[in-house]
Amino acid sequence: MTSAELVRRLEQLSEAARVHLESLMGSWGMLADLSFSDLVCYVPVVAGRPAGGPQPGGPQPGGAGDQQLVFVAVGQMRPTTSQTLFAVDLVGQAADEAGEGVLVREAWGSGQIVVGDCPYSGETAPVRCQCIPVRFEDSIIAVLVRVWSPRTGRRTGGLERVYRRIFERLASMVAAGLFPFHTGVAAVTDTPRVGDGVIVLDENRRVTFASPNAVNALHRMGIVSQIVGSGLEPLEAETHAVSRVFTGRLPVIEEIERRPEGVVAVHCIPLVEADVVVGAVLLLRDVTDLRRRDRLLLSKDAAIREVHHRVKNNLQTISSLLRLQSRRMGAGPGQDALVEAERRVRAIAVVHEVLAREPSAQVPFGEIVPSLVALAGDAVVDATKVAIRVSGDAGDLNADVATPLSLIIAELLQNAVEHAHVGVDSASLLVDLSFRPGPPKLEVEVRDDGIGFPPGFDVDRTSGLGLSIVRDLVRSQLGGSISVANDDGAVVRLVIPTAPDQAAG
């Protein structure tokens, strides 16, 4: 079971409290990185009940039922700035009552941060544990445990001391119910991490610390002046994120672009004491190269759309020329051939019209079918009332499949409209077009209520151009199969592979 599922099953917590806990675990990657430590979040459950089972009233610190509580890990975060102590996940496991559970229970009962040595599950030597009560409104809803080993920890330097001081300030905010910030939703945004770059501001919005990666990010933005000891006025010229954090007391996430130098993602977090903003932490990530690739992809998509748009226009021009030529010819086989060729060109143009809107290699074939039905309807020249019903959806198809399939369906519908009632006086014709998708193949059926195929009809020996085109496209280009039958009318069934390795080359 995932951490999110465990939290959602905690019935002793209100919805707002669950969101608060999810927000904490959505942003605690920063806490783990700042502390160079593993973090584990424990919540209390009544002994003998699964996490999230009914717990009437929700136990609170100091209550008579405290001795019946078992603390279960609902989340775990490893640091990216240091090595982890745990090779396995602890989610779903109970705190060891002879080890870390003692400190966890003390922090839960007192509502204060507790630090001590303890044997931790899976560790041969005692480790250090810092147990931080997670407060929401007037209640403690969980305990956040920082676990590290002095023996294997990262060597302390100036950067490490600054990071740990930031963590201690944020830990105090967690215990006071001030962090994570009450935005009403759980944190889900992919924000910069500590290793990307850190800047610390004091209450006067002056830089007191800037990590090397943060300095590099600012240099990429064209800010090369002295950073520590100065303000971020050059950065504020591009954004008001810092001002908004100090006035609104809520975190701000923005991307700042300064052309042609670069683009930096900024996550600005206020540091609060006694409801007063006393500083801020900025996490910076240089995303210049990423955004440049994004722009290149957008340019490529635009170019692909333009190509399909031009192909569609060229096909429509050819269609118009064929139509004009057919009108200049007298009635007969020549004019009929030109009309059929014009209709086939239009069927192909329909696919490129969709591709011009959506440059993906996958085509939503359902958007093409109505145009193909309209093409068949345009071919009705007598008083017969033709109804074409469509059922099912072919889904998204590769363009290499969608183009010949659109031509195939146009031919089959046209064939039904023209030949289903040849020699029979009928006022109406019903044609059913159905799709039955199911990887790795797509089944297509065209059925009409006409006279059916002639006795002994064989699609392999047909002399009709339309069905010959359909047969050859299905077998040679799509690697599928075609069969025909009579069943109260003509029925044509197609089976077309949709997996890339099954289609014919």
PAVOKOL-118875 format. One line per field, with one value per residue (C-alpha): residue in one letter; x, y, z. Coordinates in Angstrom, 1 decimal, m for minus. Example, Ala and Ser with C-alpha at 12.3 -4.5 7.8 and 13.67 -1.06 7.14 Angstrom:
<recs>
res	[A	S] .
xx	[12.3	13.7] .
yy	[m4.5	m1.1] .
zz	[7.8	7.1] .
</recs>
This chain:
<recs>
res	[M	T	S	A	E	L	V	R	R	L	E	Q	L	S	E	A	A	R	V	H	L	E	S	L	M	G	S	W	G	M	L	A	D	L	S	F	S	D	L	V	C	Y	V	P	V	V	A	G	R	P	A	G	G	P	Q	P	G	G	P	Q	P	G	G	A	G	D	Q	Q	L	V	F	V	A	V	G	Q	M	R	P	T	T	S	Q	T	L	F	A	V	D	L	V	G	Q	A	A	D	E	A	G	E	G	V	L	V	R	E	A	W	G	S	G	Q	I	V	V	G	D	C	P	Y	S	G	E	T	A	P	V	R	C	Q	C	I	P	V	R	F	E	D	S	I	I	A	V	L	V	R	V	W	S	P	R	T	G	R	R	T	G	G	L	E	R	V	Y	R	R	I	F	E	R	L	A	S	M	V	A	A	G	L	F	P	F	H	T	G	V	A	A	V	T	D	T	P	R	V	G	D	G	V	I	V	L	D	E	N	R	R	V	T	F	A	S	P	N	A	V	N	A	L	H	R	M	G	I	V	S	Q	I	V	G	S	G	L	E	P	L	E	A	E	T	H	A	V	S	R	V	F	T	G	R	L	P	V	I	E	E	I	E	R	R	P	E	G	V	V	A	V	H	C	I	P	L	V	E	A	D	V	V	V	G	A	V	L	L	L	R	D	V	T	D	L	R	R	R	D	R	L	L	L	S	K	D	A	A	I	R	E	V	H	H	R	V	K	N	N	L	Q	T	I	S	S	L	L	R	L	Q	S	R	R	M	G	A	G	P	G	Q	D	A	L	V	E	A	E	R	R	V	R	A	I	A	V	V	H	E	V	L	A	R	E	P	S	A	Q	V	P	F	G	E	I	V	P	S	L	V	A	L	A	G	D	A	V	V	D	A	T	K	V	A	I	R	V	S	G	D	A	G	D	L	N	A	D	V	A	T	P	L	S	L	I	I	A	E	L	L	Q	N	A	V	E	H	A	H	V	G	V	D	S	A	S	L	L	V	D	L	S	F	R	P	G	P	P	K	L	E	V	E	V	R	D	D	G	I	G	F	P	P	G	F	D	V	D	R	T	S	G	L	G	L	S	I	V	R	D	L	V	R	S	Q	L	G	G	S	I	S	V	A	N	D	D	G	A	V	V	R	L	V	I	P	T	A	P	D	Q	A	A	G] .
xx	[0.0	1.3	1.9	m1.0	m3.4	m2.4	m3.0	m6.4	m7.4	m6.7	m10.3	m9.3	m8.2	m10.4	m10.1	m8.2	m5.8	m5.2	m4.5	m2.0	m0.2	m0.2	1.2	4.0	4.9	4.6	7.3	9.5	12.1	13.4	13.5	15.4	18.0	18.5	19.0	21.1	18.9	16.2	12.7	10.0	6.4	4.5	0.8	m0.9	m3.4	m5.2	m3.4	m5.0	m6.5	m5.0	m3.8	m6.9	m9.3	m12.2	m10.9	m13.7	m12.8	m9.2	m6.7	m4.9	m1.7	m2.0	m5.2	m6.0	m5.7	m2.1	m0.7	m2.9	m1.5	0.9	2.8	2.9	5.1	2.9	5.7	9.5	11.9	15.6	17.9	19.6	22.4	23.6	23.5	20.4	20.5	17.7	18.0	14.3	11.1	9.6	6.1	3.5	5.8	5.3	7.8	10.0	8.7	12.2	13.8	12.6	9.1	10.0	11.1	8.1	5.7	7.4	7.1	3.5	2.6	4.5	3.9	7.6	10.6	12.6	16.1	18.0	20.0	18.1	18.6	16.7	15.1	17.8	20.7	23.5	24.6	22.5	21.5	20.3	16.6	14.9	11.2	9.1	5.4	3.3	0.7	m2.5	m4.6	m4.8	m3.9	m0.9	m1.7	1.7	5.3	8.1	11.3	14.7	17.2	20.9	24.2	27.1	29.4	28.4	27.0	28.3	31.4	30.3	31.2	29.8	27.1	26.1	25.7	23.5	21.3	20.8	19.9	17.3	16.0	15.8	13.7	11.4	11.1	10.0	7.4	6.2	5.8	4.0	1.6	3.1	4.5	3.4	1.5	m2.3	m3.0	m6.0	m4.4	m1.7	1.7	2.1	4.2	7.6	9.7	13.5	15.4	18.0	20.8	19.7	20.6	19.7	19.5	18.7	17.2	17.0	14.1	15.4	15.4	19.2	21.0	22.9	23.8	23.9	25.0	27.4	24.7	22.4	25.2	25.7	21.9	22.0	25.1	23.1	20.5	23.1	23.4	27.2	27.4	28.2	25.2	25.8	25.1	23.0	19.3	17.8	16.7	18.0	15.9	12.9	13.0	11.8	9.4	7.7	8.0	10.1	7.8	4.7	6.3	7.1	3.6	1.5	3.3	2.8	5.3	5.6	6.7	7.6	9.8	11.9	13.1	15.7	16.5	18.9	20.7	18.5	15.5	15.4	12.7	12.3	10.5	10.4	9.5	8.8	10.4	7.9	8.2	5.3	3.3	5.9	8.0	11.7	13.3	12.9	14.5	14.8	15.3	16.6	16.9	18.5	16.0	17.4	18.4	15.1	13.0	15.2	14.4	10.7	10.8	12.5	9.8	7.1	8.8	9.1	5.4	4.5	6.6	4.9	1.5	2.4	3.6	0.3	m1.6	0.2	m0.3	m4.0	m4.2	m2.3	m4.6	m7.6	m6.2	m5.7	m9.3	m10.6	m8.7	m10.1	m13.6	m13.1	m11.8	m14.7	m17.2	m15.6	m16.0	m19.1	m21.0	m19.3	m16.5	m13.9	m16.0	m16.9	m13.1	m12.3	m15.1	m13.9	m10.3	m11.4	m13.3	m10.3	m8.0	m10.5	m10.5	m6.7	m7.0	m9.3	m6.4	m4.0	m6.6	m6.7	m2.9	m2.6	m4.5	m2.7	1.0	1.2	2.0	m1.3	m4.5	m7.9	m9.7	m13.1	m12.6	m12.1	m15.1	m17.8	m16.0	m15.8	m19.6	m20.3	m18.2	m20.4	m23.5	m22.4	m22.3	m26.1	m27.6	m31.0	m34.0	m32.9	m32.8	m29.4	m28.7	m25.2	m24.9	m21.6	m20.9	m17.7	m14.6	m11.3	m9.4	m6.0	m4.3	m0.8	m0.9	0.5	m2.6	m5.1	m4.4	m5.0	m7.8	m9.6	m9.4	m10.6	m13.7	m14.5	m14.4	m16.5	m19.2	m19.1	m19.5	m22.5	m24.2	m23.7	m24.3	m26.4	m29.8	m28.7	m31.7	m34.0	m36.6	m36.1	m36.7	m34.1	m30.8	m29.2	m25.5	m23.8	m20.1	m18.8	m15.4	m14.3	m10.9	m8.9	m5.1	m3.4	m6.0	m8.9	m12.0	m14.0	m17.3	m19.4	m22.9	m25.8	m29.4	m29.1	m29.1	m25.8	m22.9	m23.5	m23.5	m20.0	m18.4	m14.7	m12.9	m9.6	m10.9	m13.0	m12.6	m14.1	m11.5	m12.9	m12.8	m9.4	m8.0	m9.5	m8.2	m4.7	m4.5	m5.7	m3.3	m0.2	0.0	m1.8	m0.9	m4.6	m7.3	m10.5	m13.6	m17.0	m20.3	m24.1	m26.2	m29.5	m27.2	m23.5	m21.0	m17.3	m15.2	m11.6	m9.1	m6.2	m3.1	m2.6	0.7	3.7	5.5	2.5	1.8	3.2	6.3] .
yy	[0.0	3.4	6.3	8.3	5.3	4.8	8.5	8.5	5.5	7.4	7.8	9.5	12.5	15.1	15.7	19.0	17.1	14.5	17.2	18.8	15.5	14.8	18.3	17.6	14.4	16.2	18.8	16.8	15.9	19.4	18.6	15.4	17.1	20.0	17.6	15.1	12.5	9.9	11.0	8.7	9.8	7.9	8.1	6.4	3.6	1.7	m1.6	m4.5	m2.4	m1.8	1.6	3.5	1.3	2.9	4.8	6.7	10.1	10.1	9.7	12.9	13.3	12.7	10.8	7.7	5.5	6.5	3.1	1.3	3.2	1.7	4.1	3.0	4.5	6.0	7.6	7.6	9.9	9.4	12.4	13.1	15.0	12.1	8.3	6.6	4.3	2.1	m0.4	m1.3	0.7	1.1	2.1	0.0	m1.1	m0.2	1.7	m0.5	0.1	m0.8	1.6	4.7	4.1	5.5	8.8	8.9	8.3	11.0	13.6	12.6	13.0	16.2	18.0	19.0	18.1	15.2	14.2	11.1	7.9	4.7	1.3	1.6	m1.3	m2.9	m0.9	m2.6	0.5	3.2	6.1	9.6	10.3	13.7	13.3	16.3	16.4	17.4	19.9	20.7	23.4	22.4	18.7	16.5	14.3	12.5	12.4	13.2	11.3	12.4	9.5	9.8	8.2	10.4	7.6	7.7	11.2	13.9	15.8	19.2	22.4	25.8	24.6	21.8	24.0	26.5	23.7	22.1	25.5	25.9	22.5	23.3	26.4	24.4	21.7	24.3	25.4	21.8	21.5	24.8	23.9	26.6	24.2	23.0	26.1	26.0	26.3	23.9	21.3	18.8	19.7	17.9	20.4	19.2	21.9	22.4	20.3	21.5	20.1	22.4	25.6	27.4	31.1	32.2	35.7	37.5	39.6	42.5	40.4	40.4	37.3	35.7	32.5	31.3	27.8	27.3	25.9	28.9	31.2	29.4	29.7	33.4	33.8	32.0	34.7	37.4	38.4	38.5	41.1	40.2	38.1	37.5	40.6	42.2	42.0	40.3	43.5	42.3	39.2	41.1	43.1	40.0	38.7	39.8	36.3	37.4	40.4	38.1	35.7	38.3	40.0	36.9	34.4	31.7	29.9	31.0	28.9	30.6	30.4	33.5	34.0	36.5	36.4	35.5	34.4	31.8	30.4	29.6	27.8	29.4	28.0	30.7	29.5	31.9	31.3	32.2	32.7	33.9	34.6	36.9	36.3	36.5	35.3	33.1	30.2	30.1	26.9	27.5	25.2	26.2	25.0	26.9	23.8	22.1	25.0	25.3	21.7	22.4	25.2	23.1	20.4	23.0	24.3	20.7	20.1	23.4	22.3	18.9	20.5	22.9	20.0	18.1	21.3	21.9	18.2	18.6	21.8	20.2	17.2	19.5	21.3	18.0	17.1	20.4	19.9	16.4	17.7	20.4	18.0	15.6	18.3	19.1	15.5	14.0	11.3	8.0	5.8	8.6	11.0	8.2	7.4	11.0	11.3	8.2	9.4	12.8	11.1	8.9	11.9	13.6	10.5	10.8	14.6	13.9	12.2	15.0	17.5	15.7	15.5	19.2	19.8	17.0	16.4	13.2	9.9	8.6	9.7	9.8	7.9	8.7	12.3	11.0	8.7	11.4	12.9	9.5	9.0	12.4	11.5	8.4	10.4	12.9	10.0	9.4	10.6	9.0	9.3	6.5	7.5	6.3	5.9	5.1	4.0	3.9	1.8	1.4	3.4	2.5	4.6	6.2	4.6	5.2	7.5	4.7	2.7	5.6	6.8	3.5	2.6	5.8	5.1	1.5	2.6	5.3	2.6	0.1	2.8	4.0	0.5	m0.1	3.1	2.5	m1.3	m2.5	m1.9	m2.3	m3.6	m3.3	m0.6	0.5	3.8	3.3	1.8	1.0	0.7	m0.3	0.5	m1.0	m1.0	m3.6	m2.6	m5.0	m5.2	m6.5	m6.2	m4.0	m5.6	m3.5	m4.5	m2.9	m4.4	m3.3	m4.5	m4.7	m7.5	m8.9	m10.2	m12.2	m16.0	m17.4	m14.0	m14.2	m11.1	m12.5	m12.6	m9.5	m7.1	m4.1	m1.4	m0.4	m3.8	m4.5	m1.4	m2.4	m6.0	m4.9	m2.2	m4.5	m7.4	m5.7	m2.4	m3.2	m6.9	m7.8	m10.0	m9.4	m11.7	m11.2	m12.9	m12.5	m12.2	m10.3	m8.1	m7.8	m8.0	m7.2	m8.0	m6.7	m7.8	m5.3	m5.7	m2.6	m3.7	m2.1	m5.4	m7.1	m4.7	m5.4	m3.4] .
zz	[0.0	m0.9	1.5	m0.1	0.3	4.0	4.8	3.1	5.2	8.5	9.5	12.8	10.8	9.2	5.5	6.2	8.5	5.9	3.3	5.8	6.2	2.5	1.9	4.4	2.6	m0.7	0.3	2.7	0.1	0.8	4.6	4.0	1.8	4.3	7.2	5.3	6.9	6.4	7.4	8.5	9.3	12.0	12.9	15.8	15.4	18.1	18.9	17.1	14.3	10.9	9.9	8.8	10.7	12.7	15.7	17.3	18.6	17.4	20.3	21.4	23.3	27.0	26.7	28.7	25.6	24.8	26.1	23.5	20.6	18.0	15.8	12.1	9.4	6.6	4.7	4.2	2.4	1.6	1.1	m2.2	m0.3	1.8	2.0	3.4	6.4	5.2	2.4	2.7	3.0	6.4	5.2	7.0	9.8	13.4	15.4	17.7	21.3	22.5	20.1	18.2	19.5	22.9	21.5	19.1	21.9	24.0	21.2	20.6	24.3	25.0	21.7	21.8	19.6	21.2	20.3	21.5	20.7	20.0	18.3	15.0	13.1	10.9	12.4	14.3	16.2	17.8	15.6	16.4	16.2	16.2	16.7	15.5	16.4	13.4	14.6	12.7	14.3	18.0	17.6	17.0	14.0	13.4	14.4	11.9	12.7	11.4	11.5	11.0	12.0	13.3	12.1	8.5	8.2	5.8	7.0	8.4	6.6	6.1	3.6	5.9	8.9	7.0	5.6	9.1	10.6	7.9	8.7	12.4	11.6	9.4	12.0	14.6	12.1	11.7	15.5	15.7	12.8	10.5	8.0	5.5	4.6	4.5	0.9	1.0	m1.3	m1.0	m2.5	m5.8	m7.9	m9.1	m7.4	m7.3	m4.8	m2.3	m4.5	m7.3	m5.4	m2.1	m1.2	2.3	3.0	6.3	7.6	5.5	2.3	2.2	1.0	3.9	2.1	m1.5	m2.4	m5.4	m7.6	m6.8	m7.7	m11.0	m11.7	m11.0	m13.2	m16.0	m15.5	m16.1	m12.4	m11.8	m9.0	m5.3	m4.1	m0.4	1.6	m1.2	m2.1	m5.1	m6.8	m10.2	m9.8	m8.4	m11.6	m13.4	m10.6	m7.4	m5.8	m2.9	m2.1	m2.3	0.1	2.7	2.4	1.8	4.1	1.6	m0.7	m4.3	m7.3	m10.5	m13.5	m14.3	m17.8	m18.7	m22.4	m23.8	m20.7	m19.1	m17.3	m13.6	m11.6	m8.2	m5.1	m2.4	1.1	4.0	7.4	10.1	13.8	16.0	12.9	11.5	8.4	9.6	6.4	3.4	1.6	m2.2	m4.0	m7.6	m10.5	m13.8	m16.4	m19.4	m21.4	m20.5	m21.7	m24.8	m25.6	m25.0	m27.4	m30.0	m29.6	m30.0	m33.1	m34.4	m33.7	m35.4	m38.4	m38.6	m38.4	m41.2	m43.4	m42.9	m43.5	m46.8	m47.8	m47.1	m49.1	m52.0	m52.0	m51.9	m54.9	m56.8	m55.8	m57.2	m60.5	m60.9	m60.2	m62.8	m65.4	m64.8	m65.4	m68.8	m69.9	m71.2	m69.2	m69.5	m68.0	m68.2	m66.1	m63.6	m63.2	m62.5	m59.9	m58.1	m58.1	m56.7	m53.9	m53.0	m52.9	m50.5	m48.3	m47.9	m47.3	m44.3	m42.5	m43.1	m41.9	m38.5	m38.4	m39.1	m35.8	m33.8	m34.8	m32.8	m34.6	m33.3	m35.0	m33.2	m35.9	m34.5	m35.8	m39.3	m39.6	m39.8	m42.8	m44.5	m43.9	m45.4	m48.5	m49.0	m48.5	m51.2	m53.7	m53.5	m56.8	m56.8	m54.5	m52.3	m48.6	m47.2	m43.5	m42.3	m38.7	m36.9	m33.8	m31.7	m31.9	m33.5	m31.0	m31.7	m34.7	m36.1	m39.1	m41.2	m40.4	m40.4	m43.9	m45.8	m43.5	m44.2	m47.9	m47.3	m45.4	m48.0	m50.7	m48.8	m47.9	m51.5	m52.8	m50.5	m51.5	m55.3	m55.6	m52.6	m54.5	m58.1	m60.0	m57.0	m56.5	m52.9	m51.1	m48.4	m47.7	m44.3	m43.9	m40.6	m40.0	m36.8	m35.0	m32.5	m31.1	m29.1	m29.1	m31.0	m33.7	m34.9	m36.4	m38.9	m40.4	m43.1	m43.5	m45.7	m46.2	m50.0	m52.5	m51.3	m53.4	m56.5	m56.2	m56.2	m55.6	m54.7	m53.5	m54.8	m58.4	m58.4	m61.3	m59.5	m58.9	m55.5	m53.9	m55.6	m53.9	m50.5	m50.8	m51.7	m49.1	m46.3	m47.2	m48.5	m46.7	m43.4	m43.1	m42.4	m43.7	m45.6	m45.9	m47.6	m47.1	m47.6	m44.5	m45.3	m47.4	m48.1	m45.3	m45.5	m42.5	m41.9	m39.3	m39.1	m36.8	m34.6	m33.0	m34.9	m35.3	m36.8	m39.6	m43.0	m44.0] .
</recs>
